[in-house]
Amino acid sequence: MFGGQQPILVLSQNTKRESGRKVQLENIQAGKAIADVIRTCLGPQAMLKMLMDPMGGIVMTNDGNAILREITVQHPAAKSMIEIARTQDEEVGDGTTSVIVLAGEMLAAAEPFLQQQIHPTVIIRAYREALEDIVNYLQSDLSVQLDVKDKAKMADVVKACVGTKFIGKWSDMAVKIALDAVETVTLNENGRLEVDIKRYAKVEKIPGGAIEDSCVLKGVMINKDVTHAKMRRYIENPRIVLLDCSLEYKKGESQTNVEIIGEQDFTRMLQIEEEFVQRVCADIIAVKPDLVFTEKGVSDLAQHYLLKAGITAIRRLRKTDNLRIARACGATIVNRTEELTEKDVGTGAGLFEIKKIGDEYFTFVTQCKDPKACTILLRGASKDILNETERNLQDALHVARNLVLEPRLVAGGGAVEMAVSQLLTRKQVKGPYTAVAHALEIIPRTLAQNCGANTIRALTALRAKHASHTGPGVCAWGIDGESGEIVDMNVKNIWEPLAVKLQTYKTAVETAILLLRIDDIVSGSKKRGGNEPTNPAAMAQGHE
């Protein structure tokens, strides 16, 4: 009787729904596809990718995050893969490529289990357990303590990070820049360690010159010139005042009407304006500075008064630059000139000068006694090279910062992955747990692949080394990213910060778990050429 019942439509007609195995396998394919794009960017023999954006600009890079930021993808699972590269970049600044490659491999490792009809939650449980074990192993047996005072060891770690990048050729210089900058901005306030690279280590890129000319300034550089041509451009041991207010007559906030009865009133009004500016300048001159920086404007009259007092003024500074100068020379930023006192004046800088580099004038406040902020000056042949150098330097800076905040190291070159993989295999848990161990081997495998070495031979030899390791300490045999042979990382001196590795594993495994959890994708598509106009304006026109 009910045989010919019509199927009930719950979702609207233009909604696409996919569910079950199909979705899980598609997510895995998407993850693998993203990992394949990035795979050749791992290790010292990394290839660069050239990306064109819709505006016609070019990005050349091998930084995982930068590549994925430029690619537009359709698949929702691929989008979440791209998100993890960004997380990795914001959190620890390095390891963006490895996190994607690992996550892709973790997903691929789950595929055979799904095809054997094992429920995703079983796989997920095993992955979770494996992740907990990995974190425990890394924090106890596999990592070594680092002495932050030991500059040579710190340099080795940063060098291992820079070695895989475009600036690997100038690695010594890049390492020195990264360590100097981080050392400068490190602040230890009664037991609280703060390393704020983003705010206080500014990278200024100036096209021209050679990459070797790049350096860290013991102070700050700003792209500005003096406001008046006759002001001094070279001052030794300047007294610096930083202002947050404008040195011109304040206009009324809203529209102001002034009634004038006699003509002398108009003259008086102009006079009051001038007196106001004069008073502001007198307040500044009273503390006898040589140099005034303000974030707002400086009127012609104020320039005249300051010039007469022999004070150099620079106007319209960025807020961030002002903060940086304050940290470098010890001045306090003042909001009202009436409140200026002697202790607000910064005397920490040794030299103020204005130089012309290329086609522009730059202000240098350098030779500071104890700068807590610095500018990294990058030179290079073209904008593209400069952008890539800056991205690589950011990674190096983050690595140096991670070391200061958490001084523990693990062996690089895929050695730690192999060691973790061995430890997981030894537990002899069948199923997806062991798959995680095999998935970790993707890092040494990719390193060997990118050198053009015989992957199978290298990996078998490496596995044998780790399996037969019995002595004390961690087995540090890994792949030499340049030749593809297996070497001892203690000899080769390739180390990575623990913070980066931990974050990589956590992010990769958790993303794999997240994507395996999905069993249904419902995508609502917009009506194309439908009867119903979508936006209200079109609807209104339709009704007329």
SULUR-V432692 format. One record per residue. N is the residue number from 1. RES is the residue in one letter. SS is DSSP state (@ for helix, = for strand, . for the rest). PSI is psi in degrees with one decimal (999 if undefined). Layout:
n = {N | N}
res = {RES | RES}
ss = {SS | SS}
psi = {PSI | PSI}
This chain:
n = {1 | 2 | 3 | 4 | 5 | 6 | 7 | 8 | 9 | 10 | 11 | 12 | 13 | 14 | 15 | 16 | 17 | 18 | 19 | 20 | 21 | 22 | 23 | 24 | 25 | 26 | 27 | 28 | 29 | 30 | 31 | 32 | 33 | 34 | 35 | 36 | 37 | 38 | 39 | 40 | 41 | 42 | 43 | 44 | 45 | 46 | 47 | 48 | 49 | 50 | 51 | 52 | 53 | 54 | 55 | 56 | 57 | 58 | 59 | 60 | 61 | 62 | 63 | 64 | 65 | 66 | 67 | 68 | 69 | 70 | 71 | 72 | 73 | 74 | 75 | 76 | 77 | 78 | 79 | 80 | 81 | 82 | 83 | 84 | 85 | 86 | 87 | 88 | 89 | 90 | 91 | 92 | 93 | 94 | 95 | 96 | 97 | 98 | 99 | 100 | 101 | 102 | 103 | 104 | 105 | 106 | 107 | 108 | 109 | 110 | 111 | 112 | 113 | 114 | 115 | 116 | 117 | 118 | 119 | 120 | 121 | 122 | 123 | 124 | 125 | 126 | 127 | 128 | 129 | 130 | 131 | 132 | 133 | 134 | 135 | 136 | 137 | 138 | 139 | 140 | 141 | 142 | 143 | 144 | 145 | 146 | 147 | 148 | 149 | 150 | 151 | 152 | 153 | 154 | 155 | 156 | 157 | 158 | 159 | 160 | 161 | 162 | 163 | 164 | 165 | 166 | 167 | 168 | 169 | 170 | 171 | 172 | 173 | 174 | 175 | 176 | 177 | 178 | 179 | 180 | 181 | 182 | 183 | 184 | 185 | 186 | 187 | 188 | 189 | 190 | 191 | 192 | 193 | 194 | 195 | 196 | 197 | 198 | 199 | 200 | 201 | 202 | 203 | 204 | 205 | 206 | 207 | 208 | 209 | 210 | 211 | 212 | 213 | 214 | 215 | 216 | 217 | 218 | 219 | 220 | 221 | 222 | 223 | 224 | 225 | 226 | 227 | 228 | 229 | 230 | 231 | 232 | 233 | 234 | 235 | 236 | 237 | 238 | 239 | 240 | 241 | 242 | 243 | 244 | 245 | 246 | 247 | 248 | 249 | 250 | 251 | 252 | 253 | 254 | 255 | 256 | 257 | 258 | 259 | 260 | 261 | 262 | 263 | 264 | 265 | 266 | 267 | 268 | 269 | 270 | 271 | 272 | 273 | 274 | 275 | 276 | 277 | 278 | 279 | 280 | 281 | 282 | 283 | 284 | 285 | 286 | 287 | 288 | 289 | 290 | 291 | 292 | 293 | 294 | 295 | 296 | 297 | 298 | 299 | 300 | 301 | 302 | 303 | 304 | 305 | 306 | 307 | 308 | 309 | 310 | 311 | 312 | 313 | 314 | 315 | 316 | 317 | 318 | 319 | 320 | 321 | 322 | 323 | 324 | 325 | 326 | 327 | 328 | 329 | 330 | 331 | 332 | 333 | 334 | 335 | 336 | 337 | 338 | 339 | 340 | 341 | 342 | 343 | 344 | 345 | 346 | 347 | 348 | 349 | 350 | 351 | 352 | 353 | 354 | 355 | 356 | 357 | 358 | 359 | 360 | 361 | 362 | 363 | 364 | 365 | 366 | 367 | 368 | 369 | 370 | 371 | 372 | 373 | 374 | 375 | 376 | 377 | 378 | 379 | 380 | 381 | 382 | 383 | 384 | 385 | 386 | 387 | 388 | 389 | 390 | 391 | 392 | 393 | 394 | 395 | 396 | 397 | 398 | 399 | 400 | 401 | 402 | 403 | 404 | 405 | 406 | 407 | 408 | 409 | 410 | 411 | 412 | 413 | 414 | 415 | 416 | 417 | 418 | 419 | 420 | 421 | 422 | 423 | 424 | 425 | 426 | 427 | 428 | 429 | 430 | 431 | 432 | 433 | 434 | 435 | 436 | 437 | 438 | 439 | 440 | 441 | 442 | 443 | 444 | 445 | 446 | 447 | 448 | 449 | 450 | 451 | 452 | 453 | 454 | 455 | 456 | 457 | 458 | 459 | 460 | 461 | 462 | 463 | 464 | 465 | 466 | 467 | 468 | 469 | 470 | 471 | 472 | 473 | 474 | 475 | 476 | 477 | 478 | 479 | 480 | 481 | 482 | 483 | 484 | 485 | 486 | 487 | 488 | 489 | 490 | 491 | 492 | 493 | 494 | 495 | 496 | 497 | 498 | 499 | 500 | 501 | 502 | 503 | 504 | 505 | 506 | 507 | 508 | 509 | 510 | 511 | 512 | 513 | 514 | 515 | 516 | 517 | 518 | 519 | 520 | 521 | 522 | 523 | 524 | 525 | 526 | 527 | 528 | 529 | 530 | 531 | 532 | 533 | 534 | 535 | 536 | 537 | 538 | 539 | 540 | 541 | 542 | 543 | 544}
res = {M | F | G | G | Q | Q | P | I | L | V | L | S | Q | N | T | K | R | E | S | G | R | K | V | Q | L | E | N | I | Q | A | G | K | A | I | A | D | V | I | R | T | C | L | G | P | Q | A | M | L | K | M | L | M | D | P | M | G | G | I | V | M | T | N | D | G | N | A | I | L | R | E | I | T | V | Q | H | P | A | A | K | S | M | I | E | I | A | R | T | Q | D | E | E | V | G | D | G | T | T | S | V | I | V | L | A | G | E | M | L | A | A | A | E | P | F | L | Q | Q | Q | I | H | P | T | V | I | I | R | A | Y | R | E | A | L | E | D | I | V | N | Y | L | Q | S | D | L | S | V | Q | L | D | V | K | D | K | A | K | M | A | D | V | V | K | A | C | V | G | T | K | F | I | G | K | W | S | D | M | A | V | K | I | A | L | D | A | V | E | T | V | T | L | N | E | N | G | R | L | E | V | D | I | K | R | Y | A | K | V | E | K | I | P | G | G | A | I | E | D | S | C | V | L | K | G | V | M | I | N | K | D | V | T | H | A | K | M | R | R | Y | I | E | N | P | R | I | V | L | L | D | C | S | L | E | Y | K | K | G | E | S | Q | T | N | V | E | I | I | G | E | Q | D | F | T | R | M | L | Q | I | E | E | E | F | V | Q | R | V | C | A | D | I | I | A | V | K | P | D | L | V | F | T | E | K | G | V | S | D | L | A | Q | H | Y | L | L | K | A | G | I | T | A | I | R | R | L | R | K | T | D | N | L | R | I | A | R | A | C | G | A | T | I | V | N | R | T | E | E | L | T | E | K | D | V | G | T | G | A | G | L | F | E | I | K | K | I | G | D | E | Y | F | T | F | V | T | Q | C | K | D | P | K | A | C | T | I | L | L | R | G | A | S | K | D | I | L | N | E | T | E | R | N | L | Q | D | A | L | H | V | A | R | N | L | V | L | E | P | R | L | V | A | G | G | G | A | V | E | M | A | V | S | Q | L | L | T | R | K | Q | V | K | G | P | Y | T | A | V | A | H | A | L | E | I | I | P | R | T | L | A | Q | N | C | G | A | N | T | I | R | A | L | T | A | L | R | A | K | H | A | S | H | T | G | P | G | V | C | A | W | G | I | D | G | E | S | G | E | I | V | D | M | N | V | K | N | I | W | E | P | L | A | V | K | L | Q | T | Y | K | T | A | V | E | T | A | I | L | L | L | R | I | D | D | I | V | S | G | S | K | K | R | G | G | N | E | P | T | N | P | A | A | M | A | Q | G | H | E}
ss = {. | . | . | . | . | . | . | . | . | . | . | . | . | . | = | = | = | = | = | . | @ | @ | @ | @ | @ | @ | @ | @ | @ | @ | @ | @ | @ | @ | @ | @ | @ | @ | @ | . | . | . | . | . | . | . | . | . | = | = | = | = | . | . | . | . | . | = | = | = | = | . | . | @ | @ | @ | @ | @ | @ | @ | . | . | . | . | . | @ | @ | @ | @ | @ | @ | @ | @ | @ | @ | @ | @ | @ | @ | @ | @ | . | . | . | . | @ | @ | @ | @ | @ | @ | @ | @ | @ | @ | @ | @ | @ | @ | @ | @ | @ | @ | @ | @ | . | . | . | . | @ | @ | @ | @ | @ | @ | @ | @ | @ | @ | @ | @ | @ | @ | @ | @ | @ | @ | @ | @ | . | . | . | . | = | = | . | . | . | . | . | @ | @ | @ | @ | @ | @ | @ | @ | @ | @ | @ | @ | . | . | . | @ | @ | @ | @ | @ | @ | @ | @ | @ | @ | @ | @ | @ | @ | @ | @ | @ | @ | @ | @ | = | = | = | = | . | . | = | = | = | = | . | @ | @ | @ | @ | = | = | = | = | = | = | = | = | . | . | @ | @ | @ | . | = | = | = | . | . | = | = | = | . | . | . | . | . | . | . | . | . | . | . | = | = | = | . | . | . | = | = | = | = | . | . | . | = | . | . | . | . | . | . | . | . | . | . | . | . | . | . | . | @ | @ | @ | @ | @ | @ | @ | @ | @ | @ | @ | @ | @ | @ | @ | @ | @ | @ | @ | @ | @ | @ | @ | @ | . | . | . | . | = | = | = | = | . | . | . | = | . | @ | @ | @ | @ | @ | @ | @ | @ | @ | . | . | . | = | = | = | . | . | . | . | @ | @ | @ | @ | @ | @ | @ | @ | @ | @ | @ | . | . | . | = | = | . | . | @ | @ | @ | . | . | @ | @ | @ | . | = | . | . | . | . | = | = | = | = | = | = | = | . | . | = | = | = | = | = | = | = | . | . | . | . | . | . | . | = | = | = | = | = | = | = | . | . | @ | @ | @ | @ | @ | @ | @ | @ | @ | @ | @ | @ | @ | @ | @ | @ | @ | @ | @ | @ | @ | @ | @ | . | . | = | = | = | = | . | . | . | @ | @ | @ | @ | @ | @ | @ | @ | @ | @ | @ | @ | . | . | . | . | . | @ | @ | @ | @ | @ | @ | @ | @ | @ | . | @ | @ | @ | @ | @ | @ | @ | @ | @ | @ | . | . | . | @ | @ | @ | @ | @ | @ | @ | @ | @ | @ | @ | @ | @ | . | . | . | . | . | . | . | . | . | = | = | = | . | . | . | . | . | . | = | = | = | @ | @ | @ | @ | . | . | = | = | = | @ | @ | @ | @ | @ | @ | @ | @ | @ | @ | @ | @ | @ | @ | @ | @ | @ | @ | @ | @ | . | . | = | = | = | = | = | . | . | . | . | . | . | . | . | . | . | . | @ | @ | @ | @ | @ | @ | @ | @ | .}
psi = {-40.4 | 11.8 | -40.1 | 33.5 | 142.1 | 144.5 | 142.3 | 131.5 | 115.1 | -48.1 | 149.8 | 161.2 | -30.4 | 24.3 | 128.5 | 133.7 | 129.1 | 142.6 | 169.8 | -153.7 | -42.4 | -45.7 | -44.8 | -42.6 | -35.2 | -41.9 | -41.1 | -43.0 | -43.1 | -44.2 | -42.4 | -38.1 | -43.6 | -42.0 | -34.5 | -31.7 | -41.1 | -19.3 | -38.3 | -1.0 | 14.3 | 136.3 | 173.5 | -27.9 | 32.6 | 143.3 | 156.3 | 154.0 | 143.1 | 120.5 | 133.9 | 129.2 | 167.8 | -24.7 | -4.1 | 1.3 | 156.8 | 138.3 | 125.7 | 119.0 | 162.8 | 22.4 | 118.1 | -44.4 | -43.8 | -37.2 | -49.1 | -25.9 | -31.7 | -19.5 | 135.3 | 125.7 | 157.7 | -41.5 | 132.1 | -34.5 | -37.4 | -33.4 | -39.5 | -25.9 | -40.4 | -36.2 | -37.6 | -29.2 | -36.0 | -41.5 | -46.3 | -41.0 | -40.7 | -35.4 | -55.3 | -10.0 | -13.6 | 166.9 | 20.8 | -37.4 | -47.1 | -33.1 | -37.2 | -45.5 | -42.8 | -45.6 | -42.1 | -40.5 | -37.0 | -40.4 | -43.6 | -34.9 | -25.5 | -17.0 | -51.0 | -33.8 | -37.6 | -36.8 | -23.0 | 13.1 | 28.7 | 137.3 | 139.4 | -35.5 | -29.7 | -44.1 | -43.7 | -42.0 | -43.4 | -41.0 | -44.0 | -46.3 | -44.1 | -41.9 | -43.2 | -42.9 | -42.8 | -48.0 | -42.9 | -45.7 | -46.1 | -41.8 | -23.8 | -74.0 | -37.5 | -7.8 | 152.6 | 151.8 | 147.1 | 139.1 | 117.5 | -23.3 | -21.3 | 94.5 | -38.1 | -41.3 | -41.6 | -44.7 | -38.6 | -42.9 | -46.7 | -35.1 | -38.6 | -33.9 | -44.9 | -26.8 | -28.0 | 3.8 | 178.3 | -34.2 | 14.7 | -30.7 | -34.0 | 38.9 | -38.6 | -43.9 | -43.3 | -40.0 | -43.4 | -44.1 | -48.3 | -46.3 | -41.1 | -45.9 | -44.9 | -39.1 | -38.9 | -45.4 | -1.6 | 129.0 | 125.4 | 94.5 | 117.1 | 64.1 | -12.5 | 123.3 | 126.3 | 125.0 | 95.3 | 93.2 | -38.4 | -41.2 | -35.3 | -8.7 | 94.7 | 135.4 | 120.8 | 124.3 | 124.7 | 113.5 | 145.0 | 163.4 | -170.8 | 162.1 | -29.6 | -20.7 | -6.0 | 147.5 | 168.9 | 126.9 | 143.1 | 61.9 | -150.0 | 147.8 | 137.5 | 146.9 | 70.9 | 159.9 | 169.1 | 158.8 | -27.3 | 135.5 | -26.8 | -4.0 | 156.0 | 143.4 | 3.5 | 111.0 | 127.4 | 145.1 | 60.9 | 150.9 | 121.9 | 133.2 | 131.4 | 127.2 | 155.8 | 12.8 | 162.3 | 146.9 | 57.2 | 171.9 | 133.4 | 127.4 | 160.5 | 145.9 | -52.1 | -173.9 | 127.5 | 131.5 | 133.4 | 128.9 | 129.9 | 130.3 | -58.2 | 162.8 | -25.2 | -22.3 | -36.4 | -43.8 | -40.6 | -38.4 | -45.0 | -36.9 | -41.5 | -41.0 | -45.9 | -38.8 | -37.3 | -49.3 | -39.2 | -39.2 | -42.0 | -44.8 | -36.4 | -39.4 | -41.2 | -45.7 | -27.5 | -32.6 | 5.7 | 57.4 | 165.1 | -18.1 | 129.9 | 124.2 | 132.6 | 149.5 | -14.5 | -161.3 | 164.7 | 121.9 | 165.3 | -38.0 | -43.2 | -39.4 | -41.2 | -47.5 | -42.9 | -37.0 | -40.5 | -31.9 | 1.6 | 31.1 | 135.0 | 133.3 | 140.3 | 129.5 | 169.6 | 54.3 | 153.1 | 151.7 | -42.6 | -40.3 | -38.9 | -43.8 | -38.7 | -41.6 | -39.2 | -43.2 | -33.5 | -41.0 | 0.6 | 18.8 | 165.0 | 138.9 | 126.6 | 138.6 | -27.4 | 134.2 | -25.1 | -24.8 | 6.5 | 128.8 | 173.5 | -37.3 | -9.8 | -12.8 | 132.6 | 126.2 | 10.8 | -15.4 | 146.1 | -22.1 | 135.9 | 125.7 | 158.6 | 123.7 | 153.5 | 117.0 | 126.2 | -117.1 | 1.9 | 161.9 | 137.3 | 139.3 | 128.0 | 129.1 | 98.0 | -172.3 | 41.0 | 149.1 | -49.9 | 72.7 | 138.5 | 14.3 | 152.8 | 166.2 | 134.5 | 120.0 | 117.1 | 133.0 | 153.8 | 168.0 | -42.6 | 170.3 | -40.5 | -44.3 | -41.2 | -43.0 | -41.9 | -41.7 | -41.0 | -42.6 | -42.9 | -38.9 | -38.9 | -42.7 | -45.6 | -40.6 | -43.1 | -39.6 | -45.7 | -38.4 | -42.8 | -36.5 | -38.3 | -41.0 | -37.0 | 90.7 | 66.0 | 144.7 | 154.4 | 158.9 | 143.9 | -162.3 | 28.6 | 2.3 | -43.2 | -34.6 | -44.0 | -42.2 | -45.2 | -43.3 | -43.4 | -45.9 | -39.1 | -40.5 | -36.8 | -23.9 | -16.3 | 47.1 | 126.8 | 166.2 | -150.4 | -26.9 | -45.7 | -28.3 | -33.9 | -41.8 | -42.3 | -35.6 | -34.4 | -25.5 | -7.1 | -32.0 | -56.4 | -33.5 | -44.6 | -39.6 | -45.0 | -39.1 | -42.7 | -15.5 | -8.9 | 22.9 | 171.3 | 105.5 | -46.6 | -43.2 | -46.9 | -45.3 | -37.8 | -43.8 | -40.9 | -41.3 | -41.6 | -42.8 | -48.1 | -36.6 | -34.7 | -0.3 | 121.0 | -22.5 | 178.1 | 165.4 | -178.9 | 142.8 | 116.1 | 30.4 | 132.0 | -171.2 | 132.9 | 114.2 | -13.8 | -39.6 | -18.3 | 4.9 | 166.1 | 133.2 | 162.2 | 122.8 | -22.0 | -35.5 | -43.3 | -16.1 | 49.1 | 111.4 | 154.6 | 151.0 | 142.6 | -38.6 | -42.1 | -46.0 | -46.2 | -47.1 | -39.9 | -49.6 | -44.8 | -50.4 | -45.4 | -48.1 | -40.8 | -33.7 | -41.9 | -43.1 | -45.1 | -45.3 | -27.9 | -25.2 | -21.1 | 128.5 | 8.5 | 129.0 | 119.3 | 116.4 | 122.6 | 120.9 | 149.0 | 152.4 | 128.1 | 122.6 | 26.6 | 177.6 | -27.1 | 118.7 | 143.8 | -46.8 | 153.2 | -36.1 | -43.8 | -36.8 | -44.1 | -42.2 | -35.7 | -32.6 | -22.1 | 999}
